[in-house]
Amino acid sequence: MSSMKVRNGHIKRTTDSDIESLVLELIGNNVSTTYITCPADLTKTLGIKLPILVLIVKNMERYFTFEVQILDDKGVKRRFRASNYQSTTRVKPFICTMPLRMEEKWNQLQLNLVDLTKRAYGTNFVEVLRVQVHANCRLRRIFFCDRLYKESELPAEFKLYLPVTQSKPDS
């Protein structure tokens, strides 16, 4: 279903102590040489028509980027790439690169692909073809939805739970 590429880094499952949950850790010296992509087969596509992409990722305080490839109503394949090391948005015929600002620790990143496609290219979003997540992050979940949901509306496995720490009474 998905494939990994690793050079001068690693991709491994680990337990994150902040959320006490298994995550996928992508670490690399160069963001372009360590990544996961779905689907693995370059001749296949995801075919996801849901317009909202959500990633739950941990900020590792290093360079990080991800991209999503879509098909628009003109039959053109276009990519949207968000990076925490870029300061301006650039729109070229087949790729739109955007700055990404992340909070410390865990973040829920939401991309409205209908809005991005319309604003960048003046065309209509049809479907998601491919998703690629590069180093450096910890990835809890990637999902698509039909609209933005409140945290209270999401199923448990799509929420980002932070552990509840119990304070000990003074003796």
N, C-alpha and C positions, 0 to 999 in steps of 0.2 A: 504494500500500500504506500509506504513512504520510504525514502532513502536518506542516507547520511553521507556527508563528506567531511573528513577530518584531516587536517594537516597542521602540525604544531599546536595541538590542543586536544580536547576530548569531548565526547558526548556520552553521558552516563546517567543512570537513574540514581537518585540520592534522596534522602529525607531532609527536608528543609526544617531547621529548628524553629524558625519564626512561625510557621503555620502547621508544623507537625504533620506533614503530608509528603508523600512521594512526589517528586518533580523530575523533570528532565533538565539536566545541566549542560549547557553548551558553552564551552570556554575555548578560546583560541587567540593566538597572537595577532592574527589578521582576520577580521570579520568575513572577508570574502572567501576564506579557505576552510571554514568550519560552519556547517549548516545542515539543516534537515529540510527536505522538500517533499511535498505530497501533491500529486501522485508521483511515484518513483519512475514510472514509465513515461518518457517524454512524449510518446505518441498518444497518451491518454490524458483526459482532463477530469476535474472533479465534477463539473456540471452543476454546481450549487447555485440555485437561483435566489436564495435568501440574501438580502442586501446589507445586513449588518455583520461585520466581522468583529469578534471579540477575542482578545488574547489576555490571559492572566499571566503576567511575567514579573520576575523580580529584577530590579535594577541592581546590577553588579558593580556599578560605578566604573564601567569600562565602555569602550565603543560597542554599540549594538545597532543592528538594523534588521528589518524584516520587509518582505514585499509580497504583494498579492497581484496575480495576473488575472485580468478580466477580459470578457468579450463584450463589445458594445453593439448597439443596434445597427451600426454600419459594417459589422463583420470584422472589425479591427481588434486585434489583441493588444491590450495596453497594460502597463504595470504601474502600480503605486508602491513606492518605496519610502519608508519612514526610517530616519536615522537620528540618533542622539548626538551625532557629530556634525550635523549640517545646520546652518543657520538661516538659510533662505529656501523658499519653494521654487523649483524650476520645472516648467512644463515643456517637454519635447514631444514630438509626434507619437512616440510609443512608450514613453516613461515619464512619470511625474514623481519627482523626488521632493520629500517634505521633511522639515525639521520635526524632531520628536523630543518633547520635554517630559521627563519622568520624575515622579516623586521618589524619595528614598524608599528602599525595600520594595514591597509588592504594589503592583499597578494593574488596573483593569483598563486596557487600551481598546477603544471602540472606534471603528471606521464605518461611516455610512457610505457605502460604495455607490449608491444612487446619486447622492449629493456630490461626492468627489468626481464622479464621471461627468456629471452635468457641468460642474464648475470648471473643471480642467479642460474638457474637450467639447462641451456643448452637445454631447450625445447621451444616449440612454444606456444604463447598465443592463446587461442581459444575464450573464452568469459568471461565476468564479471558475477559472480554469486551473489555477495552481497557487499554492501558498509555500513560501520559503521563509524560514526563521534562521537567522545567523547568530553566531556568537556575538555578544557575551551576555547570557541571561540564564535564569532558571525559569522553565516553562511549566506552569501548572495545568493550563487548559487552553485549547483553541476551539471556538464554536461559532456558528452562524445563527442568526435569528431574523425574524421578520420585522422586528421593531426593537427599539431600546426598551429594556425591562428594568423595573426597580429591583433592587436586591431582594426585596421580600417576595417578588414574583418568580424568582428563579428556583429551579430544583436544587436540592442540597449539593449535588456534585458539580454544579456550575457556579457556586458561591465561593468566595475566598474567606475561609474561616480563619480568624486569628485565635490563638490559644488563650483561654481564660486563665489568668494566673491568680491563685488564691494567696492573699496576704496572710501571714502567720501572726496570730495575736502576740503582743508583747508579754513576756513572762515575768 
